[in-house]
Amino acid sequence: MTTYPGDVQALADPTFLASLDGVDAALLKQVTDMSLKQADQATDEDYERYAYTVSGTYQGEQVPVYTIVVARPAEPGEGGSAAENDLSFQVQSFDWAPDMLGDENSPGPAAGELAPITAEHREDLIVQTRTEVINQVLAVDPNESIEQRQARLHELILEPTDVTPPMSRSGRYAMTTEILSQSYSTEPGGPVTINYTGTWVDPYDPTYNGAWSLTVTITRDNSGKFIVRSVEESAPTESKTTSSRQTTSPEKWTISAPFYC
C-alpha cells in the first residue's frame, strides 16, 4: 500500500488495473516517510474490504496522502470454511486525501490530477453502466415503433444500427428481466470488460422464460473519464418453444455507446 504505484498492478482487480492507464503518479515522488494505518473495514455478501490511509511528509508537513481499498471475495474457495478463506486481496480503488485535493477556494497539490479509479468512480461505473446503458438497451416498449426506439436510444448509439431488442415481444407487453451475475476481465493497457448474465420471463406465463448475456467494453479517455465503447449481446435463449414462439438461433449485435462517469 505504501509503494503505490510500484507493483500494484500485480495486486489490482480488473477495473483498477484498467484505470491505471494514463495516470501520473509523479506527485508521490515528493512524499517521504510514508506510514500506513487501517481506516475502515466492511464485509457484505460479495466482498471483504479494508481501507488503508497512507500518510507521509509533504513539503515539510506530515499529512494523509491517499487511501487505497483492497478486497477479496467474502466466500472462501470451494470446500473451505470462512475461517480458512485464503483468497488473495486485490486493490479496488484509490482516493486522494482531502488535504491533497483541497477545495474550490484553495486547491491542493492533487487538485486536477488524473488519479486511478476512486471508490465513487467504481460504484458509478457499475451502477450507471447498468442503468444508463444496459437497462435502456434491454427495455422493450411494445407500443413504440423501430424508429421511436432508435430515437430513444439515440444518445447511446454512435452509428445507426438495426438493433433487435433482446427480449421477445408479444405485441402487448414486455418480458421481465433480471441480472443474475457480473464478472470483470482486462489486461495491462487494455479495456475493462464487464460480463453480465441474466434471465427473462413472461410475467403472464412464467413457464415461458430464458437466458441472456451482455458484454460491456469500457475504456478511459485522455481526460480520465470512463467511456462505454460497446455493448455486445448474445441473443436470448428460450426454455419453452411452441408453434407460435420459435427459438431464436444465437446471433450477436454490437452497440457502440458513449457513457461518462
WORA-V792054 format. One record per pair of residues at least 24 apart in sequence whose C-alpha atoms are under 10 Angstrom apart, sorted by the first residue. I is the first residue (numbers start at 1). J is the second residue. Records with the same first field share a line. If there is no record, write none. Layout:
# WORA-V792054
I = J  J
This chain:
# WORA-V792054
1 = 34  35  36  37  52  53  54  66  67  68  69  70  91
2 = 33  34  35  36  52  53  54  55  56  66  67  68
3 = 28  34  54
4 = 28  54  66  68  94
5 = 116
8 = 90  91
9 = 90  91  188
10 = 90  91
11 = 70  88  89  90  91  92
12 = 70  71  89  90  91  92  93
13 = 70  71  72  89  90  91  92  93  184  185  186
14 = 90  91  92  183  184  185  186  187  188  190  191  192  193  194
15 = 91  92  93  116  117  122  125  184  185  186  187  191  192  193  194  218  219
16 = 90  91  92  93  94  116  117  118  122  186  192
17 = 91  92  93  116  117  185  186  187  188  189  190  191  192
18 = 116  117  185  186  187  188  189  190  191  192  193  218  219  220  226
19 = 93  114  115  116  117  118  122  188  189  190  191  192  219  220  224  225  226
20 = 114  115  116  117  188  189  220  224
21 = 114  115  116  188  189  190  191  219  220  221  222  224
22 = 114  115  116  189  220  221  222  223  224
23 = 113  114  115  116  117  222  224
24 = 113  114  115  116
25 = 110  113  114  115  116
26 = 113
27 = 58  109  110  113
28 = 56  58  65  66  110
29 = 58
30 = 56  57  58  59
31 = 55  56  57  58  59  60  61  62  63  65
32 = 56  57  58  59  60  62
33 = 57  58  62
34 = 58  62  63  64  65
35 = 64  65
36 = 64  67
37 = 64  67
38 = 67  68  69
39 = 67  68  69
40 = 69
41 = 69  70  71
42 = 71
43 = 71  72  73  74
44 = 73  74
45 = 73  74  75
46 = 71  72  73  74  75
47 = 71  72  73  74  75  89
48 = 72  73  74  75  89
49 = 73  74  89  90  91  92
50 = 89  91  92
51 = 91  92  93  94
52 = 94
53 = 94  95  96  97
54 = 96  97
55 = 97
58 = 100  109
63 = 97  98  99  100
64 = 96  97  98  99  100
65 = 95  96  97  98  99  100  101  110
66 = 94  95  96  97  98  99  100  101
67 = 93  94  95  96  97  118  119
68 = 92  93  94  95  96  118  119
69 = 93  94  95  118  119
70 = 94
92 = 116  117  118  119  122
93 = 117  118  119  120  121  122  123
94 = 118  119  120  121  122
95 = 119  120  121
113 = 223  224
114 = 222  223  224  225
115 = 224
116 = 224
117 = 224  225  226
120 = 261
121 = 225  226  261
122 = 226  261
123 = 261
124 = 226  260  261
125 = 218  226  227  228  259  260  261
126 = 182  194  261
128 = 259  260  261
129 = 194  216  218  227  228  259  260  261
130 = 179  196  216
132 = 156  259  260
133 = 216  228  230  231  255  257  258  259
134 = 196  214  215  216  231  233
135 = 177  178  179
137 = 163  164  165  166  167  231  233  255
138 = 164  165  166  167  175  176  177  214  233
139 = 165  166  167  174  175  176  177
140 = 165  166  167  168  169  173  174  175  176
141 = 165  169  171  172  173  174  175
142 = 168  169  170  171  172  173  174  175
143 = 171  172  173  174
153 = 257
154 = 257
155 = 257  258  259
156 = 228  229  230  231  255  256  257  258  259
157 = 229  230  254  255  256  257  258
158 = 229  230  255  256  257  258
159 = 255  256  257
160 = 255  256
161 = 253  254  255  256
162 = 253  254  255
163 = 253  254  255
164 = 235  253
165 = 233  235  236
166 = 200  212  213  214  233  234  235  236  237  253
167 = 199  200  201  202  210  211  212  235  236  237
168 = 200  201  202  209  236  238  245  248
169 = 202
170 = 202  245
173 = 202  203  204
174 = 200  201  202  203
175 = 199  200  201  202  203  204  205  208  209
176 = 200  201  202  203  204  206  209
177 = 201  202  203  209  210  211  212
178 = 211  212
179 = 211  212  213  214
180 = 211  213
181 = 213
182 = 213  214  215
183 = 215
184 = 215  216
185 = 217
186 = 217  218
189 = 219
190 = 218  219
191 = 216  217  218  219  220  227  228  229
192 = 216  217  218  219  220  226  228
193 = 217  218  219  228  229  230  231
194 = 218  231
195 = 231  232  233
196 = 233
197 = 233  234
198 = 236
199 = 236  237  238
200 = 236  237  238
201 = 238  239
207 = 239  240
208 = 238  239  240  241  242  245
209 = 236  237  238  239  240  241
210 = 236  237  238  239  240
211 = 235  236  237  238  239
212 = 236  237  238
213 = 237
214 = 252  254
215 = 254
216 = 254  255  256  257
217 = 256  257
218 = 257  258  259
220 = 260  261
221 = 260
224 = 260  261
225 = 259  260  261
226 = 258  259  260  261
227 = 257  258  259  260  261
228 = 255  256  257  258  259  260  261
229 = 254  255  256  257  258  259
230 = 254  255  256  257  258  259
231 = 255  256  257
232 = 256
